[in-house]
């Protein structure tokens, strides 16, 4: 009984495969771009365990010469503990044609999302697991309806305090992360894989509420046709502003 799962795997492997799955995989075409993203992230504590997330990303291509995307996100945070965060909210994304295989026009996306972040601490090192479930409505310019897709995301992010035992005000730190995106639903044409984002960089915690980060992102993006894949080299400069507007008594009780 110990190896029952091996028998099950063999049974599954022996099942007949649909004929369409036997079609040869089309050759991949790679489109490499050099982008620059300027980002703002805000997580304000408002009352009790509740807070507000705000975010804007100004994404450019050909360095910073041409527009690529405008990204807006807002959400309501619930801090279950200091290391467990839940968020629900919405996104608006405007994308413009770029690269060697551009879309025929601008595209528009409206999105709702649910997020969970779990953080672990190991001395100077912290590890944050972030899970996002997206509900996406996408429309091309000139289109008369939005196509719906679902998407799941997982990110593991490491932060290492470099100049102090932990990330306090006036602390330099290093960061690295990887995030995988998987799409599914009847409107997902050729690729379940949507994209992957591999990050590395440094940050400086200026105050308890304010930090800046400079990082490099290598982004792999699969186009809907299953043939074109982007390899995007992206420099990212980010500002983080996380104020605490709770009454002093609530802040002290939470410590």
C-alpha positions as CSV (number, residue, x, y, z in Angstrom):
1,X,0.0,0.0,0.0
2,X,3.0,2.3,0.5
3,X,3.4,2.7,-3.2
4,X,-0.2,2.9,-4.3
5,X,0.5,6.3,-5.8
6,X,3.0,4.7,-8.2
7,X,0.3,2.4,-9.6
8,X,-2.0,5.3,-9.9
9,X,0.6,7.3,-11.8
10,X,1.1,4.4,-14.2
11,X,-2.6,4.1,-14.8
12,X,-2.8,7.8,-15.6
13,X,0.2,7.6,-17.9
14,X,-1.5,4.8,-19.8
15,X,-4.7,6.6,-20.5
16,X,-5.3,7.5,-24.2
17,X,-4.2,11.0,-25.1
18,X,-6.5,13.2,-27.2
19,X,-5.4,13.4,-30.9
20,X,-5.0,17.2,-30.7
21,X,-2.3,16.7,-28.1
22,X,-0.2,14.9,-30.6
23,X,0.2,18.0,-32.8
24,X,3.8,19.2,-33.0
25,X,4.7,22.0,-30.7
26,X,5.2,25.2,-32.7
27,X,8.7,26.7,-32.6
28,X,9.2,29.5,-30.0
29,X,10.1,33.0,-31.1
30,X,11.8,35.2,-28.6
31,X,11.3,38.9,-28.2
32,X,13.8,40.7,-26.0
33,X,13.0,44.1,-24.6
34,X,14.7,46.6,-22.2
35,X,12.2,48.2,-19.9
36,X,12.1,50.6,-17.0
37,X,9.5,50.5,-14.3
38,X,8.9,53.3,-11.8
39,X,6.7,52.1,-8.9
40,X,4.9,53.3,-5.8
41,X,3.5,50.9,-3.1
42,X,1.5,52.0,-0.1
43,X,0.1,50.0,2.8
44,X,-1.5,52.3,5.4
45,X,-2.8,51.0,8.7
46,X,-6.1,52.8,9.3
47,X,-8.0,51.3,12.3
48,X,-7.5,48.1,14.3
49,X,-6.4,45.3,12.0
50,X,-7.7,47.2,8.9
51,X,-5.7,49.0,6.3
52,X,-5.6,50.3,2.7
53,X,-3.3,49.3,-0.2
54,X,-2.5,51.7,-3.0
55,X,-0.2,51.2,-5.9
56,X,0.9,52.8,-9.2
57,X,3.4,51.5,-11.7
58,X,4.6,53.6,-14.6
59,X,6.1,51.1,-17.0
60,X,8.3,52.2,-20.0
61,X,10.1,50.4,-22.8
62,X,13.2,51.1,-24.8
63,X,14.7,52.2,-21.5
64,X,12.4,55.0,-20.5
65,X,11.7,56.3,-24.0
66,X,8.3,54.8,-24.9
67,X,5.2,54.0,-22.8
68,X,4.6,50.3,-22.1
69,X,1.9,50.0,-19.4
70,X,0.0,52.0,-16.8
71,X,-0.9,49.9,-13.7
72,X,-3.2,50.9,-10.9
73,X,-4.1,48.7,-7.9
74,X,-6.1,49.4,-4.7
75,X,-7.3,47.1,-2.0
76,X,-8.5,46.6,1.6
77,X,-6.0,45.0,4.0
78,X,-6.7,42.8,7.0
79,X,-3.8,42.1,9.3
80,X,-4.6,38.8,11.0
81,X,-1.2,39.0,12.8
82,X,1.9,41.0,12.1
83,X,3.0,38.2,9.7
84,X,-0.3,37.2,8.1
85,X,-2.0,39.7,5.7
86,X,-5.2,39.3,3.6
87,X,-6.1,41.8,0.9
88,X,-9.0,42.1,-1.5
89,X,-9.2,44.7,-4.3
90,X,-9.1,45.7,-7.9
91,X,-6.7,46.6,-10.7
92,X,-6.9,48.7,-13.9
93,X,-4.1,48.1,-16.5
94,X,-3.6,49.9,-19.8
95,X,-1.1,48.2,-22.1
96,X,0.3,49.8,-25.3
97,X,2.0,47.9,-28.3
98,X,5.7,47.3,-27.8
99,X,8.4,44.9,-28.9
100,X,9.0,43.0,-32.2
101,X,5.7,41.2,-32.0
102,X,3.3,43.9,-30.7
103,X,-0.4,43.6,-30.1
104,X,-2.4,45.3,-32.9
105,X,-3.5,48.1,-30.5
106,X,-3.9,49.1,-26.9
107,X,-5.4,46.6,-24.5
108,X,-7.4,47.2,-21.4
109,X,-7.7,45.0,-18.3
110,X,-10.0,45.2,-15.3
111,X,-9.2,42.8,-12.5
112,X,-10.3,41.8,-9.0
113,X,-8.0,39.9,-6.8
114,X,-7.5,38.2,-3.4
115,X,-4.1,38.1,-1.8
116,X,-2.5,36.3,1.2
117,X,1.0,37.0,2.4
118,X,2.7,34.8,5.0
119,X,6.1,36.1,6.4
120,X,8.7,34.1,8.3
121,X,11.7,35.5,10.2
122,X,15.1,33.9,10.6
123,X,17.4,36.4,12.3
124,X,18.5,38.9,9.6
125,X,16.6,37.0,6.9
126,X,12.9,37.1,6.2
127,X,10.9,34.9,3.8
128,X,7.6,36.1,2.5
129,X,5.2,33.8,0.6
130,X,2.6,35.7,-1.4
131,X,-0.4,34.0,-3.1
132,X,-2.7,36.0,-5.4
133,X,-5.9,34.8,-7.2
134,X,-6.8,37.1,-10.1
135,X,-10.1,37.4,-11.9
136,X,-9.3,39.2,-15.2
137,X,-11.4,40.9,-17.8
138,X,-9.4,41.8,-21.0
139,X,-10.4,43.7,-24.1
140,X,-8.4,44.8,-27.1
141,X,-8.8,48.3,-28.6
142,X,-11.9,48.2,-30.9
143,X,-13.3,45.1,-29.3
144,X,-16.9,45.1,-28.1
145,X,-16.5,42.8,-25.1
146,X,-14.2,41.7,-22.3
147,X,-12.8,38.1,-22.2
148,X,-12.6,36.5,-18.8
149,X,-9.6,34.6,-17.5
150,X,-8.6,33.3,-14.1
151,X,-4.9,33.4,-12.9
152,X,-3.0,32.1,-9.9
153,X,0.3,33.5,-8.7
154,X,2.9,32.6,-6.1
155,X,5.9,34.6,-5.1
156,X,8.7,33.7,-2.7
157,X,10.7,36.8,-1.6
158,X,13.8,36.9,0.6
159,X,15.1,40.0,2.4
160,X,18.4,40.2,4.2
161,X,19.3,43.0,6.6
162,X,22.9,44.0,5.7
163,X,23.8,46.8,8.2
164,X,21.7,46.0,11.2
165,X,20.3,42.8,12.9
166,X,16.9,43.4,11.3
167,X,15.3,45.9,8.9
168,X,14.9,49.0,11.0
169,X,15.1,52.6,10.0
170,X,18.4,53.5,8.3
171,X,19.0,49.8,7.3
172,X,20.5,48.7,4.0
173,X,19.1,45.3,2.8
174,X,19.3,42.9,-0.1
175,X,16.2,41.3,-1.7
176,X,15.5,38.5,-4.2
177,X,12.3,36.9,-5.3
178,X,10.7,34.7,-8.0
179,X,7.0,34.7,-9.0
180,X,5.2,32.3,-11.3
181,X,1.8,33.1,-13.0
182,X,-0.5,30.4,-14.3
183,X,-3.7,31.2,-16.3
184,X,-6.7,29.0,-16.9
185,X,-10.3,29.2,-18.3
186,X,-12.0,28.8,-21.6
187,X,-10.4,32.0,-23.0
188,X,-6.9,30.8,-22.3
189,X,-5.8,29.9,-25.9
190,X,-2.4,28.1,-26.0
191,X,-0.6,28.6,-22.7
192,X,-1.4,27.8,-19.1
193,X,2.0,29.4,-18.3
194,X,1.5,33.2,-18.3
195,X,4.7,34.6,-17.0
196,X,7.6,34.4,-14.5
197,X,9.3,37.3,-12.7
198,X,12.8,36.9,-11.3
199,X,14.0,39.8,-9.1
200,X,17.2,40.8,-7.4
201,X,18.1,44.2,-5.8
202,X,18.9,46.3,-2.8
203,X,16.8,48.5,-0.6
204,X,17.2,51.2,2.1
205,X,14.7,51.6,5.0
206,X,14.7,55.3,5.5
207,X,12.2,55.5,8.3
208,X,9.7,53.2,9.9
209,X,7.2,54.1,7.1
210,X,9.4,54.8,4.1
211,X,11.7,52.7,2.0
212,X,13.3,52.7,-1.5
213,X,14.4,49.8,-3.6
214,X,16.4,49.5,-6.8
215,X,16.2,46.1,-8.5
216,X,16.6,44.1,-11.7
217,X,13.7,42.1,-13.1
218,X,14.0,39.4,-15.7
219,X,10.4,38.8,-16.9
220,X,9.4,35.9,-19.2
221,X,6.0,36.5,-20.8
222,X,4.1,34.0,-23.0
223,X,1.9,35.5,-25.7
224,X,-1.6,34.0,-26.3
225,X,-0.6,32.3,-29.5
226,X,1.9,30.0,-27.7
227,X,4.7,30.9,-30.1
228,X,6.0,34.3,-29.0
229,X,7.8,34.6,-25.6
230,X,9.2,37.8,-24.2
231,X,12.4,38.0,-22.4
232,X,12.3,41.4,-20.7
233,X,15.3,43.0,-19.0
234,X,13.8,45.5,-16.6
235,X,15.2,48.0,-14.2
236,X,12.8,48.9,-11.4
237,X,12.9,51.8,-8.9
238,X,10.3,51.5,-6.1
239,X,9.1,53.7,-3.3
240,X,7.3,52.1,-0.4
241,X,5.2,54.3,2.0
242,X,3.5,52.4,4.9
243,X,2.2,54.9,7.4
244,X,0.3,54.0,10.6
245,X,-2.7,56.2,11.2
246,X,-4.1,54.2,14.1
247,X,-4.4,55.9,17.5
248,X,-1.4,55.5,19.7
249,X,-3.1,53.1,22.1
250,X,-3.9,50.7,19.2
251,X,-0.3,50.9,17.9
252,X,1.1,50.1,21.4
253,X,-1.4,47.2,21.9
254,X,-0.3,45.6,18.6
255,X,3.4,45.5,19.6
